[in-house]
Amino acid sequence: MRPGKAGSAGFSGSASALVATEEGPVAEGREFVWSDADFARIKALIYKKAGISLHDGKHAMVYSRVSRRLRETGHASFKDYIDWLERHDGAEWQEFINALTTNLTAFFRESHHFDALAQLLRARPTHAWRIWCAAASTGEEPYSIAMTCAESLGANGQYDIVNSDIDTKVLATAQRGVYKTDGNKGLSAERLQRFFLRGKGANAGYMRVKPELQKHLSFQPVNLIHELPLRETFDVVFCRNVMIYFDAPTQRAVLERIHRVMRPGGTLFVGHAENFSDARHLFALRGKTVYERL
């Protein structure tokens, strides 16, 4: 809080721009009052619903993202919105979760994983591969997996890729498989030619994944902190840059669920900042952020 001018009782600006609360920091220059109590309630709700553990440095991010939901739903304060959310069991819960999930992805991000995947696939070219991408986001990772499968297994390759995310909006984008052509960083000219259709006319500036690649992928919403709605086991699981949002107990529970849907000897790919040394009874490190299911 900045000091006010003399004669302003310690405050400057309009009353709507600077409102003190007993529960936390003042809301200075913000559209809505924001307090520690608001943050604490949101933090508890997103942990309960999605297992996401927010630290105190996330105040600005949470305010920015959840304030959009206040505008959309017509609530005048975070307290009113949270009170209303807790009284209802409807579609807004998913919008709340969507607002607080982080989606950072790119084609062939952490490329060494796709090199390792290609080696696995080529070692068993006639195997019917089942792969799960547990954090599909907007689809760049699933289609990178699919392109690697197509290149490694050939035209007669057998592979099914199940893709999931807790955020239903990004999952819908992934399922469409349409991207801006200026967002193709990580894709070679050869892959663009082989796996994508370029838009023309009204669709100029966009590219679409070709149907012959897309047919190998399916999409469904999955919340990793709940029992997994997956029936068949997988040879390969990509669960990258997800565990960093969970606390240690939630990580252990999620790893146990992933372990249950993997075949013995299967391969788990994780993010560069993730380490599962506490789960040695479930997975053994086999390379740079690459684990084998025990």
matplotlib code that plots the C-alpha trace (Angstrom):
import matplotlib.pyplot as plt

x = [0.0, 1.4, 1.3, -1.4, -1.3, -1.8, -5.5, -6.5, -6.6, -3.8, -5.5, -5.3, -7.5, -11.1, -12.7, -13.4, -9.7, -8.4, -10.4, -8.9, -10.0, -9.3, -8.6, -5.6, -3.9, -5.8, -7.0, -5.2, -6.1, -8.0, -11.5, -12.3, -11.3, -8.8, -7.8, -5.7, -9.0, -10.1, -6.8, -7.0, -10.5, -9.5, -6.3, -8.3, -10.9, -8.5, -6.5, -9.7, -11.0, -7.7, -4.9, -3.2, -1.1, -0.8, 2.0, 1.7, 3.6, 0.5, -1.7, -1.4, -2.0, -5.0, -6.6, -6.1, -7.6, -10.5, -11.5, -12.5, -15.0, -16.4, -17.0, -18.5, -20.9, -21.7, -20.5, -19.3, -16.7, -14.6, -16.5, -19.8, -18.4, -16.9, -20.0, -22.1, -19.7, -19.8, -23.6, -23.9, -22.7, -22.7, -20.7, -19.0, -16.8, -15.1, -14.7, -13.1, -10.7, -10.0, -9.1, -6.5, -4.7, -1.5, -1.0, 2.5, 3.3, 5.0, 5.6, 8.5, 9.1, 12.0, 13.0, 15.1, 11.9, 10.8, 14.2, 13.8, 10.3, 11.4, 14.0, 11.3, 9.0, 11.6, 12.6, 9.1, 7.8, 4.9, 3.7, 0.2, 1.3, -0.9, 0.2, -1.4, -0.7, -1.9, -1.6, -2.6, -3.1, -3.8, -2.5, 1.1, 2.4, -0.1, 0.5, 4.3, 3.9, 1.7, 4.2, 7.0, 4.9, 4.2, 7.8, 9.1, 6.5, 5.7, 2.4, 1.3, 2.2, -0.3, -0.7, -3.5, -2.9, -5.3, -5.1, -6.5, -6.5, -8.4, -9.0, -11.8, -11.2, -7.7, -8.7, -11.3, -8.5, -6.4, -9.2, -9.7, -6.1, -6.1, -3.2, -1.9, 0.9, 3.1, 2.9, 4.7, 8.0, 9.6, 8.2, 10.5, 9.4, 9.2, 6.8, 4.7, 4.4, 3.7, 1.4, -0.5, -2.9, -2.5, -5.6, -6.7, -9.1, -10.8, -8.6, -5.3, -2.8, -3.9, -2.9, -4.8, -3.5, -4.2, -7.0, -4.7, -2.6, -5.6, -7.4, -4.9, -5.8, -8.8, -9.5, -11.2, -11.2, -9.4, -8.7, -5.5, -6.5, -9.5, -9.6, -8.6, -11.4, -9.0, -9.6, -6.7, -3.1, -0.4, 3.1, 4.0, 2.8, 3.7, 2.9, 5.2, 5.2, 2.2, 3.5, 5.2, 1.7, 1.1, 2.3, 4.2, 1.2, -0.8, 2.3, 2.5, -1.2, -1.1, 2.0, 0.3, -2.7, -0.4, 1.5, -1.8, -2.6, 0.8, 2.2, 5.3, 8.3, 6.4, 8.0, 7.0, 8.2, 8.1, 9.1, 12.6, 11.9, 10.3, 12.1, 10.4, 13.1, 10.5, 8.7, 11.5, 9.2, 7.0, 9.4, 13.1, 15.1, 16.3, 17.4, 17.0, 13.5, 12.6, 11.3, 10.5, 7.4, 8.4]
y = [0.0, 3.3, 6.3, 8.8, 12.6, 14.8, 15.3, 12.0, 10.0, 7.9, 7.0, 8.4, 7.7, 6.7, 4.5, 1.8, 1.6, 1.1, -0.9, -2.2, -5.6, -7.1, -10.5, -9.6, -7.2, -4.3, -4.3, -1.4, -0.5, -3.7, -4.4, -6.6, -6.6, -9.4, -10.8, -13.6, -15.2, -15.3, -16.9, -19.4, -20.6, -20.9, -22.7, -25.2, -25.7, -26.3, -28.7, -30.6, -30.7, -31.1, -31.8, -28.6, -27.2, -23.4, -21.6, -18.0, -16.6, -17.4, -14.5, -12.5, -15.5, -16.7, -13.2, -12.7, -16.0, -16.3, -12.7, -13.7, -16.1, -13.3, -11.3, -14.3, -15.2, -11.7, -11.8, -8.7, -10.2, -13.3, -14.1, -14.1, -16.2, -18.8, -19.0, -19.5, -22.1, -24.1, -24.2, -25.5, -28.7, -27.8, -26.8, -23.8, -26.2, -27.3, -23.7, -23.0, -25.9, -24.8, -21.3, -22.5, -25.1, -24.1, -25.2, -24.7, -27.0, -27.2, -29.8, -32.1, -30.3, -32.1, -33.8, -36.5, -38.2, -38.7, -40.1, -42.6, -43.4, -44.0, -46.5, -48.4, -48.5, -49.7, -52.5, -54.0, -52.9, -55.4, -54.8, -53.2, -50.2, -48.6, -45.1, -42.7, -39.0, -37.9, -34.2, -33.6, -29.8, -28.3, -31.4, -30.6, -33.4, -36.1, -35.3, -35.3, -38.8, -39.8, -38.5, -40.4, -43.6, -43.1, -42.5, -45.4, -48.1, -47.3, -47.4, -50.7, -49.7, -50.5, -47.8, -46.3, -43.1, -42.2, -38.5, -36.9, -33.6, -32.1, -28.9, -29.6, -26.5, -27.3, -31.0, -29.8, -27.8, -31.0, -33.0, -30.5, -30.7, -27.2, -24.8, -21.5, -22.0, -19.5, -21.8, -24.7, -24.3, -27.7, -29.0, -29.7, -28.8, -32.6, -33.2, -30.2, -31.6, -35.2, -34.8, -31.5, -29.8, -26.1, -24.0, -22.0, -19.1, -18.4, -20.9, -19.4, -19.1, -22.4, -26.0, -29.2, -32.6, -35.1, -37.6, -40.6, -39.6, -38.3, -41.6, -43.2, -40.7, -40.6, -37.9, -37.9, -35.8, -37.4, -36.0, -37.7, -37.4, -39.7, -43.4, -43.6, -44.5, -46.5, -50.1, -51.5, -51.2, -49.1, -49.8, -46.1, -43.2, -39.5, -37.6, -34.6, -31.4, -32.4, -33.7, -30.3, -29.0, -31.7, -32.0, -35.2, -37.2, -36.4, -37.3, -40.7, -41.4, -40.4, -42.5, -45.5, -45.0, -44.7, -47.8, -49.8, -49.0, -49.7, -53.1, -54.4, -53.1, -50.2, -46.7, -43.6, -40.2, -37.3, -33.6, -32.3, -30.9, -34.1, -36.8, -39.8, -41.2, -41.9, -44.3, -46.8, -49.7, -48.6, -47.2, -47.4, -44.6, -45.7, -42.5, -38.7, -38.4, -41.8, -44.5, -48.2, -49.6, -52.4]
z = [0.0, -1.0, 1.5, 0.8, 0.7, 3.6, 4.5, 2.8, 6.1, 4.8, 1.5, -2.0, -5.0, -5.0, -2.4, -5.1, -6.0, -2.5, 0.1, 3.3, 4.7, 8.1, 6.5, 4.3, 1.9, 0.5, -3.1, -4.6, -8.2, -8.6, -9.9, -7.0, -3.3, -2.7, 0.7, 2.2, 3.2, -0.5, -1.5, 1.3, 0.3, -3.3, -2.4, -0.4, -3.1, -5.9, -3.8, -2.9, -6.5, -8.5, -6.1, -7.1, -4.3, -4.5, -2.6, -1.3, -4.3, -6.5, -5.3, -8.5, -10.7, -8.8, -8.6, -12.4, -13.4, -11.0, -11.5, -15.0, -13.5, -11.4, -14.5, -16.4, -13.5, -12.5, -8.9, -7.3, -4.9, -4.5, -1.3, -3.1, -5.9, -3.6, -1.4, -4.5, -5.9, -2.7, -2.7, -6.3, -8.0, -11.6, -14.7, -13.0, -11.0, -14.2, -15.3, -11.9, -12.4, -16.0, -14.8, -12.4, -14.5, -16.3, -19.9, -21.3, -24.2, -27.6, -30.3, -29.4, -26.2, -24.3, -27.5, -25.9, -24.7, -28.3, -29.3, -26.4, -27.5, -31.0, -29.8, -27.8, -30.8, -33.2, -30.9, -31.2, -34.6, -34.7, -31.2, -30.7, -28.7, -26.1, -25.0, -22.5, -22.5, -19.1, -19.6, -23.2, -22.8, -26.3, -28.1, -29.2, -27.0, -28.1, -31.8, -31.2, -29.8, -32.8, -35.3, -33.5, -33.7, -37.4, -38.2, -36.1, -36.9, -40.6, -42.4, -40.8, -37.3, -34.6, -31.9, -29.9, -27.9, -25.1, -24.2, -21.2, -19.2, -16.3, -18.3, -20.7, -22.8, -23.8, -24.4, -26.9, -28.7, -28.7, -30.2, -33.0, -34.0, -35.5, -34.9, -36.1, -38.6, -36.7, -33.7, -35.3, -33.5, -33.1, -36.3, -39.3, -42.8, -43.5, -40.6, -41.6, -45.1, -44.0, -41.0, -41.5, -44.0, -44.5, -44.4, -47.5, -47.9, -44.6, -42.9, -44.1, -41.3, -39.8, -40.1, -39.3, -38.3, -41.1, -40.5, -41.0, -38.0, -35.9, -36.1, -33.7, -30.9, -28.5, -25.9, -22.5, -19.4, -16.5, -13.0, -11.8, -8.1, -8.6, -9.5, -13.2, -15.7, -17.8, -18.3, -20.4, -19.4, -21.2, -22.5, -22.3, -20.2, -20.7, -17.5, -17.8, -15.7, -13.8, -10.5, -9.8, -9.0, -6.3, -2.8, -1.8, -0.6, -3.7, -5.9, -4.2, -4.7, -8.4, -9.1, -7.5, -9.9, -12.9, -11.8, -11.7, -15.4, -16.8, -17.9, -16.0, -17.8, -19.3, -19.7, -17.8, -19.1, -16.7, -16.7, -16.3, -12.8, -11.4, -9.4, -7.9, -5.7, -3.0, -5.4, -6.0, -5.3, -8.2, -10.8, -11.5, -13.2, -16.7, -18.2, -18.1, -16.6, -18.0, -15.6, -15.9, -14.3, -11.8]

ax = plt.figure().add_subplot(projection="3d")
ax.plot(x, y, z, "-o")
ax.set_aspect("equal")
plt.show()
